[in-house]
Amino acid sequence: MTQPLAPATLAFRGDGTPYSPRYDDIYRSASGALAEARHVFVDGNRLVERWRGRRLFTVLETGFGIGTNFLATWAAWRADPAHAERLAFVSIEKHPFSADDLRSLHARFVVDATVSPLAAQLADAWPLLVPGIHRLEFDGGRVTLTIALGDALDMLPRLWLRADAFYLDGFAPAKNPELWSQPVFKAMARLAGEQATFATYSCAGQIRRGLEAVGFVCAKAPGFADKREMLVGRFAPRWRVRRHEPPVPLALDERHAIVIGAGLAGCALVERLAARGWRVTLLERHARVANETSGNPAGVFHPLLSRDESVATRITRAGFLMALQRWRALEAAGHDFKRSTHGLLQISSDDDEARGLTEAIGTQGYPNAFVQPLSRADCSELAGVPLERGGWCYPQGGSLDPAALCAALCAQAGDALTWRTGASAARIERDGQTWAVLDANGATLARAGVVIFANAHEAARVAGLRHAPTHVVRGQLTRLSAQTAADLHVPLIGDGYAVPLADGLLTGATYELDDTDTTVRASGNAENLLRLERLLPHLAHELTRLDASTLRARVGFRCLTSDRLPMAGPLADEAECVRQAGSLNGAWPLDLPRSTGLFGLFALGSRGLVWSTLAAELVVSQLEGEPWPLERDLAEHLDPARYLLRALRQRLLD
């Protein structure tokens, strides 16, 4: 279970020196802190000479603090015209400062003319202080900061990346011995790339012995200021130290991918691939984007709360926060998809739910900017209409137009995107080093080294998968006139939802498993009206007067898995897994043979808005060999091969 964060607090000593009482850590002058960061970490790891000519260079840091090391590295990357094409900086922080405290510290202690503008960007992008991994983008996405908020002992084993350089920063071994323990050194060895380097200001014997024990070669180097020596080294093990090599990019002659399906999943993939310089061919059987469920008039977005910090809660929280960041970037680029900005209300179903989730919010220490418990009176005031129960406000939740979002994502890809409408993919074939996507008549629709299936319940069939089961869920929405709930200010969710639109109210949706009927049903409208009445009891009289058979409605089909989590990641080579079934019954996801160049992103269920951005970032990070934007254990819950893996473990394929 994810541990609640304990954010740092800022205080000042009598001499005006800032420190965090939780750490008892003193911050030095701006010139001293930045100069030390450059000397110890940038120069100690020889970054300028080592990242030249590289597509990707990855740094892993053990303690973020106020970000001085990141800012110094980012500034050095900017100053070097021959820098790596992309800089990925990954850092762990157990007690993060708030954005306001970061600004205060940066204003006082980061006064270097080249670094101050970068510090302002960092504070502006700083995430909400909730546990987990957060990815921030700078310089058009060429610099990423993946910040893992949590304990290093907990977070390090759950990261998945290939580190080119380690910044061993934090605190002296005497003050924080657990940070310099064998589990940390083993985690470093698991993540180290070939000839990865490290640097640290400490020369403590326990650090040197721990690093040498896992395959690092260590040496002393001139220190900085009052520290005469520091420790540097490189990863050069004389023996095999790990079961799996850390991730590398897929080896391809051409950066060209085919994406099948132009709903939320496919369009999110298009934008993320184009941002990395890929050429994308998008195959869509309809004449436009978002023609199916992604074309609903509106969709809601919000986190998922649970009493036990479930896997779904953690994944949805990460997806919600990453989606907000991506949408803001799209809006800053001039795209409009009618995103509401006044929050979203979740109305409790009963007193037990209200009590349990409110306690969970307190236990997890969620900030008010993430979620706030509200009384019935407060909920009614925020909604603008009378409500019968209290609930929770998600200040950054809301609704938007999914089809307009899909269009914005594709527009953002620009010339990198090639459209193929009316292209119905039926199967794939391996053709030398590429894959061919064929239609039902055997005609080739497109060829590329990478194919990503984002076509919902058709994905498994077209990809030829036997062990990626999904279900179709029919959902009928009902549209009401603007007069029905003209005073409703924010979207409501509970048993169903109510979303105010410019021209009316959207409510629903029905949930009919394995029902593929596209016909609008009066019974579906009647069911939606009953749900709406429970959400907004004051409308009971007006709703009973409506004729369900004459109301406007729309039918869509959700694709979901039995565990209600999406499929996102590389596809398994199922035939090879069956051949090796006897040796794979104790396998883990990284043990499975994979189909080179085949990936999936489908089965987003009812949470396409919240999950699509994170899932697309995960798939493209796996393709590029970049640090994953999600803890590895959570990513494994999204693996399209997870059902195959269960069958292997249960010896059902022997």
C-alpha positions as CSV (number, residue, x, y, z in Angstrom):
1,M,0.0,0.0,0.0
2,T,1.3,3.4,-0.9
3,Q,2.4,5.4,2.1
4,P,1.0,8.9,2.6
5,L,3.4,11.8,1.8
6,A,4.9,13.9,4.6
7,P,5.8,17.1,2.8
8,A,8.7,19.2,4.0
9,T,8.1,22.4,5.9
10,L,10.3,25.5,5.5
11,A,11.7,27.3,8.4
12,F,14.6,29.7,9.1
13,R,17.3,29.7,11.7
14,G,18.2,32.8,13.7
15,D,20.9,33.7,11.2
16,G,18.3,33.6,8.4
17,T,19.5,30.3,6.9
18,P,16.6,28.3,5.6
19,Y,16.2,24.6,6.6
20,S,13.6,21.9,6.7
21,P,12.9,20.8,10.3
22,R,12.0,17.4,9.0
23,Y,15.5,17.0,7.5
24,D,17.5,19.4,9.6
25,D,19.2,20.2,6.3
26,I,20.8,23.5,5.7
27,Y,20.8,25.2,2.3
28,R,23.9,26.9,1.3
29,S,24.2,30.1,-0.7
30,A,23.1,30.1,-4.3
31,S,26.6,30.3,-5.7
32,G,27.7,27.5,-3.4
33,A,24.8,25.2,-4.1
34,L,24.9,25.5,-7.8
35,A,28.7,25.4,-8.0
36,E,28.7,22.2,-5.9
37,A,26.0,20.6,-8.1
38,R,28.1,21.4,-11.2
39,H,31.3,20.2,-9.7
40,V,30.1,17.0,-7.9
41,F,27.4,15.8,-10.2
42,V,27.7,17.3,-13.6
43,D,31.5,17.2,-13.8
44,G,31.8,14.2,-11.5
45,N,29.8,12.2,-14.0
46,R,31.5,13.8,-17.0
47,L,28.1,14.5,-18.5
48,V,29.2,17.0,-21.2
49,E,31.6,14.5,-22.8
50,R,29.3,11.5,-22.3
51,W,25.9,12.7,-23.5
52,R,27.2,14.0,-26.9
53,G,25.8,12.3,-29.9
54,R,23.2,10.4,-27.8
55,R,19.5,10.3,-28.5
56,L,18.7,9.8,-24.8
57,F,20.7,10.4,-21.7
58,T,19.2,9.4,-18.3
59,V,20.2,10.6,-14.9
60,L,18.9,9.0,-11.6
61,E,19.1,11.0,-8.4
62,T,18.4,9.8,-4.9
63,G,17.2,13.1,-3.3
64,F,15.6,16.0,-5.1
65,G,15.6,18.6,-2.3
66,I,14.8,22.0,-4.0
67,G,16.0,20.8,-7.4
68,T,19.5,22.4,-7.5
69,N,21.1,19.4,-9.1
70,F,18.4,19.1,-11.7
71,L,18.6,22.8,-12.5
72,A,22.4,22.7,-12.8
73,T,22.1,19.7,-15.2
74,W,19.4,21.2,-17.3
75,A,21.4,24.4,-17.6
76,A,24.5,22.4,-18.6
77,W,22.5,20.5,-21.2
78,R,21.1,23.8,-22.6
79,A,24.6,25.3,-22.8
80,D,26.1,22.4,-24.7
81,P,25.3,22.6,-28.5
82,A,26.2,19.0,-28.9
83,H,24.0,17.7,-26.0
84,A,22.0,14.5,-26.1
85,E,18.7,14.9,-28.1
86,R,16.7,14.1,-25.0
87,L,17.6,14.5,-21.3
88,A,15.6,12.3,-18.8
89,F,16.2,13.2,-15.2
90,V,14.6,10.9,-12.6
91,S,14.6,11.8,-8.9
92,I,13.1,10.5,-5.7
93,E,11.9,12.7,-2.9
94,K,10.4,11.5,0.4
95,H,9.5,15.0,1.8
96,P,8.8,17.3,-1.1
97,F,8.4,21.0,-0.7
98,S,5.3,22.8,-1.9
99,A,5.4,24.8,-5.1
100,D,5.2,28.0,-3.0
101,D,8.2,27.0,-0.8
102,L,10.2,26.1,-3.9
103,R,9.6,29.5,-5.3
104,S,10.6,31.1,-2.0
105,L,13.8,29.1,-1.9
106,H,14.6,29.6,-5.5
107,A,14.1,33.4,-5.3
108,R,16.5,33.5,-2.4
109,F,19.1,31.0,-3.3
110,V,19.0,30.4,-7.0
111,V,20.0,33.7,-8.4
112,D,22.2,32.6,-11.3
113,A,21.0,34.4,-14.4
114,T,21.0,31.2,-16.5
115,V,19.3,29.1,-13.8
116,S,16.7,31.5,-12.4
117,P,14.3,31.2,-15.4
118,L,14.6,27.4,-15.3
119,A,13.8,27.5,-11.6
120,A,10.6,29.5,-12.3
121,Q,9.5,26.9,-14.9
122,L,10.1,24.1,-12.4
123,A,8.0,25.8,-9.7
124,D,5.2,26.5,-12.2
125,A,5.2,22.9,-13.3
126,W,5.6,21.4,-9.8
127,P,3.0,18.6,-9.2
128,L,0.4,18.2,-6.5
129,L,2.0,16.5,-3.5
130,V,0.4,13.1,-3.8
131,P,2.3,9.8,-3.7
132,G,3.6,8.2,-6.9
133,I,5.5,9.1,-10.0
134,H,4.9,12.5,-11.8
135,R,6.4,13.4,-15.1
136,L,7.1,17.0,-16.0
137,E,8.2,18.2,-19.4
138,F,10.4,21.2,-20.4
139,D,12.0,22.6,-23.5
140,G,9.2,21.1,-25.7
141,G,9.4,17.7,-24.1
142,R,13.1,17.2,-24.8
143,V,13.9,17.5,-21.1
144,T,11.7,15.4,-18.7
145,L,11.8,15.3,-15.0
146,T,10.3,12.2,-13.6
147,I,9.8,12.8,-9.9
148,A,9.0,9.9,-7.6
149,L,7.4,11.2,-4.4
150,G,8.0,8.6,-1.7
151,D,10.7,6.8,0.2
152,A,13.8,5.8,-1.8
153,L,13.8,2.3,-0.3
154,D,10.2,1.9,-1.5
155,M,10.4,3.7,-4.9
156,L,13.9,2.7,-6.2
157,P,13.0,-1.0,-6.7
158,R,9.8,0.0,-8.5
159,L,11.4,2.3,-11.1
160,W,12.2,0.9,-14.5
161,L,14.8,2.7,-16.6
162,R,18.4,2.5,-17.8
163,A,20.5,5.0,-15.9
164,D,23.6,6.6,-17.6
165,A,24.5,8.6,-14.5
166,F,23.7,8.4,-10.8
167,Y,23.5,11.4,-8.4
168,L,23.9,10.0,-4.9
169,D,22.5,12.9,-3.1
170,G,20.5,13.2,0.1
171,F,22.1,13.3,3.5
172,A,25.2,12.1,5.3
173,P,25.2,8.3,6.1
174,A,25.2,9.1,9.8
175,K,21.9,11.0,9.5
176,N,20.1,8.8,7.0
177,P,21.8,5.4,7.0
178,E,18.9,3.6,5.4
179,L,19.4,5.6,2.2
180,W,23.0,4.2,1.9
181,S,22.0,0.5,2.5
182,Q,22.5,-2.6,0.4
183,P,19.0,-2.5,-1.1
184,V,19.7,0.9,-2.5
185,F,23.0,-0.3,-4.1
186,K,21.3,-3.4,-5.5
187,A,18.6,-1.3,-7.0
188,M,21.3,0.9,-8.7
189,A,23.0,-2.2,-10.1
190,R,19.6,-3.4,-11.5
191,L,19.1,0.0,-13.3
192,A,22.6,0.8,-14.4
193,G,23.4,1.1,-18.1
194,E,26.7,0.0,-19.6
195,Q,29.5,2.0,-18.1
196,A,27.0,4.1,-16.1
197,T,28.8,6.5,-13.8
198,F,28.0,7.8,-10.3
199,A,29.2,10.7,-8.1
200,T,28.6,11.6,-4.5
201,Y,30.1,14.2,-2.2
202,S,30.6,11.6,0.6
203,C,33.6,9.3,0.8
204,A,32.2,7.2,3.6
205,G,33.6,3.7,3.7
206,Q,30.2,2.1,3.8
207,I,29.2,3.8,0.6
208,R,32.3,2.6,-1.2
209,R,32.0,-0.9,0.1
210,G,28.3,-1.1,-0.8
211,L,28.9,0.1,-4.4
212,E,31.9,-2.1,-5.0
213,A,29.9,-5.1,-3.8
214,V,27.3,-4.7,-6.6
215,G,29.8,-4.1,-9.4
216,F,30.8,-0.4,-9.3
217,V,34.5,0.6,-9.6
218,C,35.1,3.5,-7.2
219,A,37.7,6.3,-7.0
220,K,38.3,9.4,-5.0
221,A,38.3,12.8,-6.8
222,P,38.9,16.4,-5.7
223,G,36.0,17.6,-3.6
224,F,34.3,21.0,-3.4
225,A,34.7,23.9,-0.9
226,D,35.4,22.5,2.6
227,K,35.1,18.8,1.4
228,R,38.6,17.8,0.2
229,E,37.5,14.6,-1.6
230,M,34.4,13.1,-3.1
231,L,33.6,9.7,-4.6
232,V,33.1,8.9,-8.2
233,G,33.0,5.7,-10.3
234,R,31.5,3.6,-13.0
235,F,29.5,0.4,-13.4
236,A,31.8,-2.4,-14.5
237,P,30.7,-5.7,-12.9
238,R,33.0,-8.7,-13.3
239,W,30.0,-11.0,-13.1
240,R,26.3,-11.1,-14.0
241,V,24.4,-9.1,-11.4
242,R,20.9,-9.1,-12.7
243,R,18.2,-11.3,-14.2
244,H,17.0,-8.7,-16.8
245,E,18.8,-6.0,-18.6
246,P,17.3,-2.5,-18.1
247,P,15.2,-1.1,-21.0
248,V,16.6,-0.1,-24.4
249,P,14.9,1.4,-27.4
250,L,13.5,-0.8,-30.0
251,A,16.0,-1.2,-32.8
252,L,14.5,0.1,-36.0
253,D,15.7,1.3,-39.4
254,E,12.9,3.9,-39.5
255,R,10.9,5.7,-36.9
256,H,7.5,5.0,-38.3
257,A,4.6,3.5,-36.5
258,I,1.1,2.4,-37.5
259,V,-1.7,3.2,-35.0
260,I,-5.0,1.4,-35.5
261,G,-8.0,3.3,-34.1
262,A,-8.6,7.0,-33.9
263,G,-10.4,7.2,-30.6
264,L,-8.9,8.7,-27.4
265,A,-6.3,5.9,-27.1
266,G,-5.1,6.1,-30.7
267,C,-5.1,9.9,-30.8
268,A,-3.1,10.1,-27.5
269,L,-0.6,7.7,-29.1
270,V,-0.3,9.8,-32.2
271,E,0.5,13.0,-30.2
272,R,3.1,11.2,-28.0
273,L,4.8,9.5,-30.9
274,A,5.0,12.7,-32.9
275,A,6.5,14.5,-29.9
276,R,9.4,12.1,-30.1
277,G,9.9,12.6,-33.8
278,W,8.1,9.6,-35.1
279,R,6.2,9.4,-38.3
280,V,2.7,8.0,-37.7
281,T,0.2,6.4,-40.0
282,L,-3.3,6.4,-38.4
283,L,-5.7,3.8,-39.7
284,E,-9.4,4.4,-38.9
285,R,-12.4,2.5,-40.4
286,H,-14.6,5.6,-40.1
287,A,-14.3,8.9,-41.9
288,R,-13.2,10.9,-38.9
289,V,-11.7,10.7,-35.4
290,A,-13.8,9.8,-32.4
291,N,-16.7,8.3,-34.3
292,E,-17.6,5.8,-31.7
293,T,-17.7,6.1,-27.9
294,S,-14.9,8.8,-27.9
295,G,-17.5,10.9,-29.9
296,N,-19.9,11.3,-26.9
297,P,-21.0,14.9,-26.4
298,A,-19.0,15.1,-23.2
299,G,-17.0,13.0,-20.8
300,V,-16.1,13.5,-17.2
301,F,-12.6,13.3,-15.7
302,H,-11.7,12.9,-12.0
303,P,-9.6,10.7,-9.7
304,L,-10.8,7.5,-8.2
305,L,-10.8,7.3,-4.4
306,S,-10.8,4.0,-2.4
307,R,-10.3,3.2,1.3
308,D,-7.4,0.8,0.6
309,E,-5.3,2.7,-2.0
310,S,-6.1,0.1,-4.6
311,V,-4.1,-0.5,-7.8
312,A,-6.9,1.2,-9.8
313,T,-6.9,4.2,-7.4
314,R,-3.1,4.6,-7.9
315,I,-3.2,4.2,-11.6
316,T,-6.2,6.5,-12.0
317,R,-4.6,9.2,-9.8
318,A,-1.4,9.1,-11.9
319,G,-3.4,9.2,-15.1
320,F,-5.6,12.1,-14.0
321,L,-2.6,14.3,-13.0
322,M,-0.7,13.5,-16.2
323,A,-3.8,14.2,-18.4
324,L,-4.2,17.6,-16.7
325,Q,-0.6,18.4,-17.6
326,R,-1.0,17.4,-21.2
327,W,-4.3,19.2,-21.7
328,R,-2.9,22.4,-20.3
329,A,0.0,22.2,-22.8
330,L,-2.5,21.6,-25.6
331,E,-4.6,24.6,-24.5
332,A,-1.4,26.7,-24.3
333,A,-0.8,25.8,-27.9
334,G,-4.2,27.2,-28.8
335,H,-6.4,24.1,-28.9
336,D,-9.9,24.2,-27.3
337,F,-11.9,21.1,-26.3
338,K,-14.4,22.7,-23.9
339,R,-12.7,21.7,-20.7
340,S,-14.7,22.9,-17.7
341,T,-12.7,24.6,-15.0
342,H,-14.9,24.9,-11.9
343,G,-14.4,21.4,-10.5
344,L,-16.5,18.3,-10.3
345,L,-18.7,16.9,-7.4
346,Q,-19.0,13.3,-6.4
347,I,-22.2,12.8,-4.3
348,S,-22.0,10.0,-1.7
349,S,-24.4,7.1,-2.1
350,D,-24.8,6.6,1.7
351,D,-23.4,7.5,5.1
352,D,-21.0,4.5,5.1
353,E,-19.4,5.6,1.8
354,A,-19.2,9.2,3.0
355,R,-17.5,8.2,6.2
356,G,-15.1,5.7,4.7
357,L,-13.8,7.8,1.8
358,T,-13.6,11.0,4.0
359,E,-11.4,9.0,6.4
360,A,-9.3,7.8,3.5
361,I,-8.7,11.3,2.3
362,G,-7.5,12.3,5.8
363,T,-5.3,9.2,6.1
364,Q,-3.6,9.8,2.7
365,G,-3.2,13.5,3.5
366,Y,-4.5,14.6,0.1
367,P,-4.1,18.3,-0.5
368,N,-7.3,20.4,-1.0
369,A,-6.3,21.1,-4.6
370,F,-6.7,17.4,-5.2
371,V,-9.9,16.6,-3.3
372,Q,-12.0,18.2,-0.6
373,P,-14.8,16.6,1.5
374,L,-17.9,18.8,1.5
375,S,-21.1,18.9,3.5
376,R,-24.5,18.8,1.8
377,A,-24.9,22.5,2.1
378,D,-21.4,23.2,0.6
379,C,-22.1,20.7,-2.2
380,S,-25.4,22.4,-3.0
381,E,-23.8,25.8,-3.0
382,L,-21.1,24.7,-5.4
383,A,-23.5,22.9,-7.7
384,G,-26.0,25.7,-7.7
385,V,-28.9,23.3,-7.1
386,P,-30.2,21.6,-4.0
387,L,-28.6,18.3,-3.2
388,E,-29.6,15.7,-0.5
389,R,-26.2,14.4,0.4
390,G,-22.7,15.7,0.8
391,G,-19.7,14.3,-1.0
392,W,-16.3,15.4,-2.4
393,C,-15.2,18.1,-4.7
394,Y,-12.4,17.5,-7.2
395,P,-11.3,21.1,-7.9
396,Q,-9.4,20.1,-11.0
397,G,-11.9,17.6,-12.2
398,G,-14.6,18.4,-14.7
399,S,-15.9,17.6,-18.2
400,L,-14.7,18.1,-21.8
401,D,-15.5,17.3,-25.4
402,P,-13.7,14.0,-26.2
403,A,-14.0,14.4,-30.0
404,A,-12.5,17.9,-29.8
405,L,-9.7,16.5,-27.6
406,C,-9.0,13.8,-30.2
407,A,-8.9,16.4,-33.0
408,A,-6.5,18.6,-30.9
409,L,-4.1,15.7,-30.3
410,C,-4.0,14.9,-34.0
411,A,-3.6,18.6,-34.9
412,Q,-0.7,18.8,-32.5
413,A,1.1,16.0,-34.3
414,G,1.1,18.2,-37.4
415,D,2.9,16.8,-40.5
416,A,4.1,13.8,-38.6
417,L,0.6,12.3,-39.0
418,T,-0.7,10.5,-42.2
419,W,-4.4,9.7,-42.2
420,R,-6.0,6.6,-43.7
421,T,-9.8,6.9,-43.2
422,G,-12.1,4.1,-44.3
423,A,-9.3,1.7,-43.5
424,S,-10.6,-1.3,-41.7
425,A,-7.8,-3.5,-40.4
426,A,-8.5,-7.2,-40.4
427,R,-5.1,-8.9,-39.6
428,I,-1.4,-8.4,-39.6
429,E,1.5,-10.2,-41.3
430,R,5.3,-10.1,-40.7
431,D,7.0,-8.9,-43.8
432,G,10.8,-9.0,-43.3
433,Q,11.7,-6.4,-40.7
434,T,8.3,-4.7,-40.9
435,W,4.6,-5.5,-40.2
436,A,1.9,-5.3,-42.8
437,V,-1.6,-4.4,-41.8
438,L,-4.2,-6.0,-44.1
439,D,-7.9,-5.5,-44.7
440,A,-10.5,-8.2,-45.1
441,N,-9.6,-8.7,-48.8
442,G,-5.9,-9.1,-48.1
443,A,-5.0,-5.7,-49.4
444,T,-2.1,-3.9,-47.5
445,L,-3.2,-0.8,-45.7
446,A,0.2,0.2,-44.4
447,R,3.6,-1.2,-43.4
448,A,5.9,-0.2,-40.6
449,G,8.3,-1.6,-38.0
450,V,5.8,-0.8,-35.2
451,V,2.1,-1.4,-35.0
452,I,0.0,-0.3,-32.0
453,F,-3.5,-1.6,-31.6
454,A,-5.8,1.1,-30.2
455,N,-9.0,-0.3,-31.7
456,A,-10.8,-1.3,-28.5
457,H,-12.7,-4.7,-28.7
458,E,-11.3,-5.3,-32.2
459,A,-7.6,-5.1,-31.0
460,A,-7.2,-8.7,-29.8
461,R,-8.8,-10.2,-32.9
462,V,-6.8,-8.1,-35.4
463,A,-3.6,-8.7,-33.5
464,G,-4.3,-12.5,-33.4
465,L,-4.3,-12.7,-29.6
466,R,-6.0,-15.6,-27.8
467,H,-5.1,-14.6,-24.3
468,A,-6.2,-10.9,-24.1
469,P,-9.9,-11.2,-23.3
470,T,-12.2,-8.2,-23.3
471,H,-15.9,-7.5,-23.0
472,V,-18.2,-5.1,-24.8
473,V,-20.4,-2.9,-22.6
474,R,-23.3,-1.0,-24.2
475,G,-23.8,2.5,-22.8
476,Q,-26.7,4.7,-23.7
477,L,-26.6,8.4,-22.9
478,T,-29.6,10.7,-22.7
479,R,-29.6,14.4,-23.7
480,L,-32.1,16.8,-22.1
481,S,-33.0,20.4,-22.9
482,A,-31.2,23.3,-21.3
483,Q,-34.2,24.1,-19.2
484,T,-33.9,20.8,-17.3
485,A,-31.0,21.8,-15.1
486,A,-30.2,25.3,-16.2
487,D,-28.8,26.2,-12.8
488,L,-26.3,23.3,-12.5
489,H,-22.8,24.8,-12.4
490,V,-20.5,21.8,-12.3
491,P,-20.6,18.1,-13.4
492,L,-22.0,15.7,-10.9
493,I,-21.2,12.0,-10.5
494,G,-22.6,9.3,-8.3
495,D,-25.0,6.7,-9.5
496,G,-24.5,7.9,-13.1
497,Y,-23.6,11.5,-13.9
498,A,-25.1,14.8,-14.9
499,V,-23.0,17.1,-17.2
500,P,-24.2,20.6,-18.0
501,L,-23.7,21.4,-21.7
502,A,-24.0,24.6,-23.6
503,D,-27.3,23.4,-25.1
504,G,-28.6,21.1,-22.4
505,L,-27.8,18.4,-20.0
506,L,-26.1,15.0,-20.6
507,T,-26.9,12.1,-18.3
508,G,-26.3,8.3,-18.1
509,A,-25.0,6.0,-18.9
510,T,-26.5,2.5,-19.0
511,Y,-24.3,-0.5,-18.4
512,E,-25.2,-3.6,-20.5
513,L,-22.6,-6.3,-20.7
514,D,-22.0,-8.1,-24.0
515,D,-24.9,-6.2,-25.6
516,T,-24.0,-4.9,-29.1
517,D,-27.4,-3.5,-30.2
518,T,-26.9,0.0,-31.6
519,T,-30.6,0.9,-31.4
520,V,-31.6,3.7,-29.1
521,R,-34.0,2.3,-26.4
522,A,-36.7,4.1,-24.5
523,S,-35.9,1.8,-21.6
524,G,-32.4,3.1,-21.6
525,N,-33.6,6.7,-21.4
526,A,-36.0,5.8,-18.6
527,E,-33.1,4.2,-16.7
528,N,-31.0,7.3,-17.1
529,L,-33.8,9.5,-15.9
530,L,-34.1,7.5,-12.7
531,R,-30.4,7.9,-12.0
532,L,-30.7,11.6,-12.7
533,E,-33.5,11.9,-10.2
534,R,-31.4,10.2,-7.5
535,L,-28.7,12.8,-8.2
536,L,-31.0,15.7,-8.5
537,P,-34.2,14.9,-6.5
538,H,-35.6,18.5,-6.9
539,L,-36.1,17.6,-10.6
540,A,-38.3,14.6,-9.8
541,H,-41.6,16.3,-10.9
542,E,-40.2,17.6,-14.1
543,L,-38.5,14.3,-15.1
544,T,-41.6,12.2,-14.6
545,R,-43.4,14.4,-17.2
546,L,-40.8,13.5,-19.9
547,D,-41.5,10.9,-22.6
548,A,-38.5,8.6,-22.6
549,S,-39.3,7.4,-26.1
550,T,-38.8,10.9,-27.6
551,L,-35.6,12.0,-25.9
552,R,-32.4,12.4,-27.7
553,A,-29.8,9.7,-27.0
554,R,-26.6,8.2,-28.1
555,V,-25.3,4.6,-27.9
556,G,-21.6,3.8,-27.4
557,F,-19.7,0.7,-26.6
558,R,-17.0,0.5,-23.9
559,C,-14.3,-2.1,-24.1
560,L,-13.1,-3.5,-20.8
561,T,-11.3,-6.4,-19.1
562,S,-12.5,-8.5,-16.3
563,D,-10.1,-6.7,-13.8
564,R,-11.4,-3.3,-15.1
565,L,-7.9,-2.2,-16.0
566,P,-6.7,-1.2,-19.5
567,M,-4.3,-3.1,-21.8
568,A,-1.1,-1.0,-22.4
569,G,2.3,-2.3,-23.4
570,P,4.1,-4.7,-25.6
571,L,2.3,-7.7,-26.9
572,A,3.5,-11.2,-26.1
573,D,4.6,-13.7,-28.7
574,E,1.8,-16.1,-27.7
575,A,2.9,-19.0,-29.9
576,E,6.5,-18.9,-28.5
577,C,5.1,-18.6,-25.0
578,V,3.0,-21.8,-25.6
579,R,6.1,-23.6,-26.9
580,Q,8.0,-22.6,-23.8
581,A,5.1,-23.1,-21.4
582,G,7.0,-25.7,-19.3
583,S,9.8,-23.3,-18.4
584,L,7.5,-20.2,-18.1
585,N,5.1,-21.4,-15.4
586,G,7.1,-19.4,-12.8
587,A,7.6,-16.4,-15.1
588,W,7.4,-12.7,-14.5
589,P,6.3,-10.2,-17.1
590,L,9.9,-9.4,-18.2
591,D,10.5,-13.2,-18.8
592,L,7.9,-13.5,-21.5
593,P,8.9,-13.5,-25.2
594,R,7.4,-10.5,-27.0
595,S,6.3,-9.9,-30.5
596,T,8.9,-7.4,-31.8
597,G,7.3,-4.1,-32.7
598,L,3.7,-4.9,-31.6
599,F,2.1,-3.0,-28.8
600,G,-1.5,-2.5,-27.5
601,L,-3.4,0.3,-25.9
602,F,-7.1,-0.7,-25.5
603,A,-9.8,-1.6,-23.0
604,L,-10.0,1.8,-21.4
605,G,-13.6,1.1,-20.2
606,S,-15.3,4.2,-18.8
607,R,-12.0,6.0,-18.0
608,G,-10.6,6.8,-21.4
609,L,-10.1,10.5,-20.6
610,V,-8.2,9.8,-17.4
611,W,-6.2,6.8,-18.6
612,S,-5.3,7.5,-22.3
613,T,-2.6,10.0,-21.7
614,L,-0.7,8.0,-19.1
615,A,-1.1,4.7,-21.1
616,A,0.1,6.4,-24.3
617,E,3.1,7.8,-22.4
618,L,3.9,4.4,-21.0
619,V,3.7,2.6,-24.4
620,V,5.9,5.2,-26.1
621,S,8.4,5.2,-23.2
622,Q,8.6,1.4,-23.5
623,L,9.2,1.8,-27.3
624,E,11.8,4.4,-26.8
625,G,13.7,2.8,-23.9
626,E,12.8,5.8,-21.7
627,P,12.1,5.8,-17.9
628,W,8.6,4.5,-17.3
629,P,6.1,7.1,-16.1
630,L,4.6,4.6,-13.7
631,E,5.9,2.3,-11.1
632,R,6.8,-1.1,-12.6
633,D,4.4,-3.0,-10.4
634,L,1.5,-0.8,-11.6
635,A,2.6,-1.1,-15.2
636,E,2.6,-4.9,-14.9
637,H,-1.1,-4.6,-13.9
638,L,-1.7,-3.0,-17.4
639,D,0.4,-5.5,-19.3
640,P,-1.6,-7.0,-22.3
641,A,0.1,-10.3,-21.5
642,R,-1.1,-10.5,-17.9
643,Y,-3.9,-13.0,-18.7
644,L,-1.5,-15.2,-20.6
645,L,0.9,-15.0,-17.7
646,R,-1.7,-16.2,-15.3
647,A,-2.5,-19.1,-17.6
648,L,1.2,-20.0,-17.7
649,R,1.5,-19.8,-13.9
650,Q,-1.6,-22.0,-13.5
651,R,-0.1,-24.5,-16.0
652,L,-3.2,-24.2,-18.2
653,L,-1.0,-24.1,-21.4
654,D,1.2,-27.2,-20.7
